[in-house]
Amino acid sequence: MDLMKMPADLPEVTLNANSELVLRKRYQKKGLDGSPIETPKQMFWRVAASIASMEAGYPDSTWKVEDLARTFYRLMIDYDFLPNSPTLMNAGTDLGQLAACFVLPVGDSMDEIFDAVKHAALIHKSGGGTGFSFSRLRPKDSRVGSTGGVASGPISFLKIFNTATEQVKQGGTRRGANMGILRVDHPDILEFIRAKEREGDLNNFNLSVALTEKFMQAVEKDEEYALVAPHTGEVIERLKAREVFELLVRKAWESGDPGIIFIDRINRDNPNPDQGEIESTNPCGEQPLLPYEACNLGSINLARFVVDRDGAKEVDWDRLREVIHLSVRFLDNVIDASEYPLERITHTVRRNRKIGLGVMGWADMLYQLRLPYSSRRGIVLAEKLMEFLQRESKSASAQLAKERGPFPGFETSVYSDQNLGPYRNATTTTIAPTGTLSIIAGCSSGVEPLFALCFVRQVMDGEKLTEANSFFVQALHDAGCHSEKVMAEVVEKGTVHGMEFLPEDLRKVFVTAMDIDPVWHLKMQAAFQKHTDNAVSKTVNLPNSATQEDIYKIYWMAYEEGCKGVTVYRDGCKSVQVLCTGEGGKDGKKAEEETRPMDRPDIVYGFTQKVRTGLGDLYLTVNEIDGKPFEVFTTIGRSGRSITAKAEAIGRLVSLALRSGVHVREIVKQLKGIGGEHPVFQKKGMLLSIPDAVSWVLENKYLQGTSPRSFDKSLSKTECPECSTELVFQEGCFVCPSCGYTKCG
């Protein structure tokens, strides 16, 4: 049977407006003109058939290939489980690269460094994200023996990697994303911690500092620790550990960067220490990997596993067990189906066969069970659920080992030493970001709380569509509280916090990310980490009013609670940068606040438009970053010096506003309609002046089909460049809840 020919009797796919948009834009196969050449139904069958076909290579399998393909198809269209994005995009296509997470080594030579740049470009082109440790590079100003010169240090090479990523991502369906890591004992660590002080720097990188046990002990005892040159082992300097830790806290408070990982803890859980140390993770931090290793991920939608038995809601453990076993089989087959961009990656992946099964829809499950996210009962269920998933995923991996043999590196792994297994996979569990996957499945993302109970989505021709959490709407109906007035207020606020006219139990259960005390965010992360092989992608959200002391406590709690890393985000911190005096300390006091314009990258791309005005032809050049206007140059021909100067001044001021985070809509609002003495008619109306002409170009390019939003347009709010919906920061990255756009791939 030709599996790629879709059977006529397959069940139909049910899609909501958001999932339909995301599938069309990011996952369905496209023709040369960019239009989809397959339906969602065909897409899901393409993936199911391709992954199930790997079963034919295992004669002892308990499944027939066609039956398994139908089962995988049903698993996905029921939204019980979805694999990571590259699998949905590329399974059954000529590209065939199905893994999301890669780690590449960066050695201390020009050949090794630029090999890593080249290999990263190949991975990004195929839809993967890359992690790097720059800890092997000799520090800045060290002598280079081969040339007699001095080294430029890790940060200079970080910038080269960042620029290369910028070029590769220009035409892709999935953006290139990177993680850059430096050990806390590297001599250039202070420069690394400050590397993203200016917004826009290293925009294609998440950064994390690898903290060692020795460093954390020095922080606790308020002692110094050594900075060691990696190429010689020589102690270069000694720093006060607590001062470095406080600098990390301050930078996280100012901008959210860098994050931290506990590298010794990660290596204690390395199942293959004989193959080397783990140095880095994937871009969002949840998947530690060996050099030249990759991992494919998938997530079970917990919202689908709550049942009503005798009038009480409970978890359907039996069906969850069944789906876990199917999902592990699916992900193991993905390893065989995937075509990796480097032979060395193929070898490492198939030697260890790591998979990362995780969850999404956690907040939705809690809503259905009427359990508050910030409660002891919620934490207890998280531990119980993840322990169940870990146990059953290992059971499924052991079953596959009986059918197919254990992973080749098993005999030298920690499992063999501990008389566990044999297993088919070196790891089985990871809590990964599920931004676009959760939109497709119509559920909450990963193990995050909802960012808002309702939000407004921009659609074509300025129309706005309200999206509301279905479990919240049902709870309002059940409590007899649903009305247009209530919904309008929730849309405006995004939360029921402070709405005292609603029942107290409803307000306690239906909390959102900013309603939850940061400590409970961390407790939830730790609960899932306790029974996860790899790590947990989770953001600890803090209000704008949070102090540096708050972040200090969260970081220390993450260390004590057994997390492998932590990402914090203080609401609004990305746009207002804070200049701290020496007296700033951990209490969050600052000497001065100012909005800093972004620095200009060395290379930007844009367009030039010719506009006829009453003072001559205006040539308006607009350069962009991430699809958003970044700077404007205005040149007008056949005019006197005064007009030329005014045109240049308008361009400079508009550029300053754009680089300072002012939305293009606000600029258009200020310039549109300014009159002059020589108005002219254009195709779509009269242009009154040079500033009016500038507004006309910006409006037609960037504001078509949108209208002013009904919620706060302050600088702390970041809009999606593709659909103008407000981006939210969760799972370590800015993501769009409407169209699935993400800054992290």
N, C-alpha and C positions, 0 to 999 in steps of 0.2 A: 504494500500500500504506500502511495505517495503521501507522507505525513504533511507536507507543506501545502497540499491541496485541502482547503478547509471543508470539513463535512457539512452537509446541508442541514443536519438536524441539531446543530449546536445551539444552546440557549442564547438569547440576545443579551447584549450588554446594556446595563442601566447607568446613565450618566447624569450628574447634575450640571449646571451651567459652568461652574468652576472647573470640574474635572474634564469636561468636554474641551474647554479652552486650553487647559494644560496639555492634554493629549495631542491636540491638533498642533500646538506650537512647538512641543518639545519631544514628542515620542513617536508619532506616526511617521512612517517613511515618506520622504518628500521626492517630488520630481525635480527636474532641472529648474522649473520656475518657482520652486519653493512651496508648491501646493501639495497637500497630502495625496498620496497615491494608494493608501489603504484606509479602511475604516477602523474604528476602535476594535470591533469584533475580529477583523483580520489581524490586527496588531497583536491582540492577546493570543490568538491561535498561533501566530508566527512564533511567539516566545514559548508557548507551551509545547508545541511540536518540536522545536529545535532542542529544548532542554530534555524533553522525554526521549528523544532519539538516542541520547547517550546510553540509555538503558540497554540497548542492543549489544553493547560491548561487554556486558556482564551476564554470562550464561546462567549463573546461579540466582539471578534476580527473581523476586517473587511477583514481578509485574510484567504484563504484556505492554509493549511500547504504546500501542494505540490507546489502551485503557488508561495508561499513565498520562498520556497527553491530554485526554479528556478530563482527567482528574485535576491536573495542573491548571488547565483552562478554567475549570469551575472554581478552583481555589483562588484564582486571581479575579475573575469577574464577580464573585461574591464578596470580594475585598476582605477575605479572611487573611490573606497573605499577599505581599508584593515584594519582588526582588528590587535591588538597587537600580538606579536610573540607567547606567550603561547596559544592564541586561535587557531592560525594556526597550531601549533604543536600538541595540545592536544584535541581539540574538536573532539568528536566521538571516543576517545580512552579510555582505561581503566584508565589512569591517570586522565584526565578530569579537571585539574586545569587550568583555562583560564585567570586569572588576571595577570597583569604584576607588579603592584605596591602594596606594603604592608608597614605598619608601625607597629612596635612592641614597647611596653613600656619596659624600663629598670629601675626596681625599686632598692631601696637602701638596698638590702639584697642579700646574696649569692644565696638563693633559687630563687629570682626573676631574678637575673643576669643570672644564668645558665639555667633557664627556657627560657629566651630570646634567648640564644645561641642555645638551642635545637629546639625551634620553628623556628628560622632563618634557621637552617639546613634543616628542613622539607620544608620550602618555597623555598629555593634554589634548593633542589632536584626536586621540581615540576616546576621549571622554572621561579619563581618570583624573584624580587629584594626587598630588605628590607631597611627601614630607621629607625634610632634609635636616640633618644635624650638621651645623657648621663648626662643631667643637674640635674637629681634627685640624682645622686651619691654624697656622701659626699666627700669633697676634700681630696687630698693626705695628709697623716700624721694626719688626724682627729682621735680621739679616737673611738674605736668600743666597745660599752658597753658590748656586750655579751662575749667578749674574753679578754677585757682589752688591746688589741693590738691597732695598728694604721692602718687606711685605706690606700690602695695603690693608690686610686684615679682613675678617669675616663680613663686616658690614658693607664694604665696597663690593664684595662678590654677591651679597644678598641683592644689591641694587641691580646687578647684571641679570640675575635670575628673574627678578621682578620685571625688568624691561623685556626680556625674552618672552615671558608669559603674556605680557601686554600685546605683543605682536601676534602670537599664536592664536589668541582667543578672539581676534577680530571677526572671523567668519564662522565660528563654531556654533553648534546647537547647545553646547554646554561649556560654560566658562572654565578656563584653567584656574586652579586654586592650589595654594601651597601652604605648608606649615614650615616655619623656620624655627629651629631649636638651637640654643646654646647652653652649655653647662654653666652653672653658677660659679664654678671655679676656673673658668676661662679668663685670661687677663683682659679681654675686651668686653667683659660682661656689663660694665656700666654704660658703655656706648650702645650696646645691644638693648639694654632696658629702655634707653632714651630714643631708640631708633624711629619710633612712630609718634614723636612728640607733636609734629606738625601733621594735621589731618591731610590725607592724600599721599603721604610718603609710604612706600612699600605697600601700595593698595592691593596687590595681588597676594599678599602674605598675611596669614595669622602668625603671630609670634608667641613662643612660650619659652620660659626659662626652666631648664632641667635642674631641679633642686635635689641635692643629695641628702642622705641621712646625716652625714657629718656636718653639713651646713645647717640643717635644722636644729641639731643639737647645740651648735655654736650660737644660733639665734636664742635658743631657750636659756643658755647660760650667759648670754651677753659677752661672747668671746670673739676673738679674731679667727679668721680662717684663711687658708692659703689660696692664691691664684697661681695656677701651674701652666707653664708653656707646654702645649700638647706635643710639640715636635722634639722637645729635649727632656721633659719631665722636671725642669728647673722651676723652683718657686720664684716667681717674679715679684710678688708683692703680697702683703697681708692686709685684709680689710676687716672692719667691724661687721660681723654677720648681721647684727640687728639693724645697722644702718642700711645695708643693702636690701634687707627684707622690707624695711620701711620705704625705701625708694620704689621697690616693686609695688607696694601698696599704693603709694602716691600716684604712680603712673596708671595703675588700674582705676583709681578714683577719677583721674583726669580724663581718661579716654578708653578704658577697658583693655588696653594693651600694655605690656604683654600678659598672657596668662601664665600659669605655672603647671608643671607636671612633676610628679615625684618619681624620679628615674630609677632609684634603687628599688622602690616598691614594684614598679613595672617589671624590672628584671627578676625580682623574686618569683614572679608569676610567668616568666619566660619558659614555655614548655620545652624549648630546644636550646638550652645553654651551650651545648656542644657546638652549635653552629655560630656562636658569637653573641655579643651583647645587643640588646635593643637600644637604639640611639634616638629614634624619632617615632612620630605617629603620623597619621594621615592629617589632612587640613583641619578637621574639626576636633581632633584630639582623642577620639574614642577607640582608635585602632592602632595600638603599638605594633610595629613590624620590624623584622630583621632587614638589613640592607638587601635590596633586590627582591623584596617580598611583596606580594599583593594579597588582598583579601576581598572576597565578594560578600555582600551583606544582603539581608532581607528582614522584613518586619511583619509580625503578626498583629492584626488589628484587634485589640482587646475589646473594643466597643461591640464586637460581634459575638462575644462569649458571655453575655449576661442573660440569664433566663428567668422566667417567672414560674416559681414552683409553689403551689398552694398560697398564692398571694404574696409571696416574698421573693425579692430579687436575690439571685446568687450566681456565682461563677459556674459555668458549665465546664468542669474540669475534664470530663471524659472527651468531649469534642475538642477541647484545647489540646489534649494529649495527641489525638489523632492528627490535628493540623501541625503540631510540632514535628511529628515524625515525617509527615509529607514534606514539610518545609526543609528539613535537614536533607532529605533525599534530593529535593530540588536544588539546593545550594551546592551539594556535592557534585551533582551532574553539571552545574554551571562551570566548575573547575575544568572538567573535561571538554566542555563546549567552547570555552574561551580561547581566543588566539591572542596571546600576550605580545606586547611590542618588542620585547627582547628575549632572546633564548635563555639568558641567565635568569630572568624573572620566571619564565616557564618552568625551569628546573627547580627553583626554590619553592615556587607555589605547589608544584606537584609532589615535592618531597615532604611538605608539611600539611598541605591540603587544609589550610585554615579557612573556616567559615565564621560568619558573625550573624547569628540569628538574634533579633531583638524584637521590640514591641513598639507600637504606636497606639493611639486611642486610649491611653491611660487615664487622662482627665475625663474622657467620656465614660469610661467604666466606673470611675468614682461617682460621677453625676448620677448614673443609673442606680448605683448601690446606695446613693444618698450618704456617701462618706466624704467629709471635708478633706481636701488635700492637706491642709495644715492641721493634722490630727494624729494622735497615736494610732488610732484604728487604721488610718490610711497608710501609715508607715508599716504597720504589722502586715497588712495585706500585700504591700509592695514586696516585702521580704519573702512572704509565703509564695507569692506568684512567681518571683524570679527564681526562687529555689526549685519550684516545680519545673519551670522552663529549663533550668540548668540540668536538672536530673533527667528529664525526659529527652533533652537534646543529646545528652551523653548516651542514654539508652539507645536512641536512634542511630548514633554514630557507631556504637558497638555492634548493632545489627548489620549495618552496612559493612563493617569490618569482616563479619562472618561471610557475607556475600562476595565481597570484593577484595578483602585483605586490608590490613591497617595501613596508615600513612607510612611511606618508606622510612621516615625518620623516627618511627615509634621506638625502636629498640634502644636508641640512645637518648630518648626523651625522659622527662621526669615521671611520666606515667609508668614506664617500665620499671624505674627505680622504686616506685611506690606500689608496684603490683596492681595497677589499675588498667582497665581496658582489656584487650587492645581496642583502640578506637580508630575510626577511619579519618578523623580530623584532629589536628593538634589543638585547635580551639573551636568552640561551637557557638559562643554567645558574645554579643556586642550590642550595646544600646546606641544606635546610630541616629543622626538627624534624619527626619522623614518629611522635610518641608513639602516637596512636590508630591511625594507618595501619599501623604496624608490628605492633600487636596484631592487627589484622584479617588482615594478611599472615602472621602467625606468625613474624616475623623480628626481628633486633636493630634498634635504632632508629638511623636516620641513619648517621653515621660514628662513633658512640660505641661504646666497648667495652660488653659486658654489665655491668650493675650487680651481677648475681649469677647464678651458674650454675643455681641453684634458688631458688625462693621459695615461701612458703605463702600460698595465696589463701583468703580467707574466703568461704564460700558459705552457703546457707540453713541454718537450724536448727543453727548452731554447727559445721557440718561444715567441715573444712579440706582443701583440695586442693593437693597438691604439684605445682608446675610445674617442669620441668627442661628445659634446652636439649637438643634432640634430637641435635645433633652431638656434644655432650659425652657423652651417654649411649651413643651408638654407639661413641665412642672408648674408653670404659671397657670395653664388650663386646669390641672388637677387641683390647684389651690384656689381656683376661682378668682385669680388675680389678673388674668390676661385682658389687656385692652390696648387700643391704639396709642393712648396716652402713655401707658407704662412702657410700651415698646419704643416709643419716640424718645423717652427719657433714657432708656438703656442704650439706644443707638448713640445718643449724644455723649453719654458717660462711658460706655463700653463695659460697665460694671453695675452691680446692684448695691455696691458698698454705700452706706449712708441712706439708702432708701428704706426708712424705718416703717413705712406703711406696708411693706412686704413681710411675710412671716419670717421669724428669726431663723428657723431651721433651713429655709430656702436660701437666706442670705449667707449662712455659714457654709452650705454645700457648694453653691454656685459662685465660687471665688475665681478671680483672675490673677494673672502673674503679679501685678503690682499690688494686689490686695494682701498677698501672702508675705509674712515676715521672712526676711532672707534666711534665717536659721532653718525654717521648714523646707525651703528650697534645697539647702545643703543636706538636711536629714533625709530627704527623699532620694537625692543622688546617692548618698551613702547606703541607703537601704537596697537600692538596685545593684550597686557595686559589689555588695557582699557576696552575691551569687552570680557574678558575671566574669567570664574568663578574661576578656579584654577590658574595655573601660566604658564609661557612660558619658554620652554627649548631653550636657545640661548646662543651662545658664542660670546663675544666681542673680535674679533681678533685684535691683535696689532702687528706691526712689531718688529723685534728684537731691533731696535733702540729706541723704546718707553721708556719714562722715568717713574719713580715712580709718578711724578706729573701728567702724563697722566692718570695713573690708579686712582689716587686720584680723579681727575675730573670725571672719568667715574663712580666711586662708588657714588660720591655725586650726580651726575646727575640721577643715578638710583633711589636714594632716593627721589629726588625732582620730578621725572617724574612718580612716582607711580608704579615702578616695585616691585615685591615681592622678588626678589633676583637677583644676577648677577654673571656670571662667565666670567673671563677674561683669555685670553691666549696670552702671548707674544711669538712670533715665536722663537722656539729653546730653550726656557727657561728650558725645562725639563732635558737637558743633561749637561749644563754648570751651575754649582752652583756658586753663588757669595758670597764671604765673605765680609760683609760690616763693615766698621769702624763706630765709633760714628758720624763721619762727613758725612756719606753717605746721610742721610736726604732723602727728597722726590725728589731730582733732579737726582737720578739714578747714581750718582758717586759711585765708588767702589774702595777699596784699592787693591784688588787682585782678579784675576779670576783663577780658577783651575778646572780641571775635577776630580771629586771625585768618587772613586770606590764605588759601591753599597755595603751596609752592607750585610753580609750573614744571611739569615733567620735561625731559629733554625732547621728547617726541610726542606730538599730538596730531590728530587728524580732524578734518572738518570740510567745509564747503564755502564757496564764494558765490554770492548772488548779486546780480546787477539789478539796480532799482532806479527807474527814472524819477527824478525829483525836479522841482522848479528851479533848482540851482545847479543842475547838471546830473550826470549819471553817478549814482552812489554805488560803490563796490563794497559790499558788506561781507566780511569773512568771519565765520563762526567756527571755532574749534571746540571739540567735544571730548569729554572723558566719560566712559561708561554710558554713552548715548545721551548725555546731558550737556547743555551748553556750558563751556568753561571760560571762554574769553571771546571778545569781539574786536575786530579791527575795521575801522571805517575810513575809506578813501574816496574823495570826490574830485572828479576831474574838471578841468576848464573853469576853475574858480579862483578867487583871490585868496590870499594867505589867511585872512580872518575866517572865512568859511571853512577852509581846510583845518585850521586849528580847532574850531568848534566841533567839527566832525570827529577829529582825533580825540578831543576831550570827552565827547559822549562815549566813544568806544572804550576809552580807558576807565571811565566811571562805571559803565555797564560791566566791564570785565572784573573790576574790583568787587562789585556787588555779587556777581556770579561766583567768584572764587571765595567769597565770604559766606556762601550758603544761602543767599537770597534766592527764592524761587523765581523762575522766569516769569511766572504769572504776575508777581508783584512788580517786576520791572516793566512789563507790558502795560500794567495798570497806570504806572507813573508817566510813561512816555506817550501812550496812545492819546491822540486828540490835541497835542500841542500844536498850536497854529503858527503859521509863518506868512511872509508876504507873497510867496510864489507857490500856491498849491497847484497840484496837477492831478489829472484823472488817471487812475490805473484800472486794470481789468476788474478788480473787485471793489472799486470805490475810489474816493479822493484821498491822496496823500498830502497832508497839510504842511509838512516840514521834514527836516532830516531826522529828528527824534521820532516823529510819527512813522517815518519810513522804517527805522530800526525796529519799532514795535510791531509793524506790519509783518516783517520777515520773521521775527521771533514767534509771533502769535501763530502764523500759518504753519511754521515748521513744528512747533512744540506743543501747541494748545488746541489743535484741531480735535473736536470730539470730546472735549473736556469742559468742565465748568467749575467755578470756585467751590471748594469743598465746604461742608457744613461744620467741620471740626477745626481744631486749632491748627494754624499754619505757622507756628513759631519756628525758629531756627532749629529747635530740638527735634522737630518732626522731619523724618526723611521719607521722601516719596519714591515710589517705584518708577524708574525711568521708562518702563514699558506701558504701565496702565494708570499711573498716578495714585494708586492706593497707597496708604501709609505702610512703609516697611516696619517690621517688628524684629527685635533682636532676640533670637532664641537659638538654642543648640549651637552657640558659638558663632552665629552669623546673622547678617541682615537678610530676611526673606520676605517675599510678598505673599500674603495669605490669599490673594485673588488669582494671580496668573502664574505663580510659582517661580518668578524671578528670584535669584539668589546671588549674592556677591561671592559665595564660596563654591560655586560650581554645582 
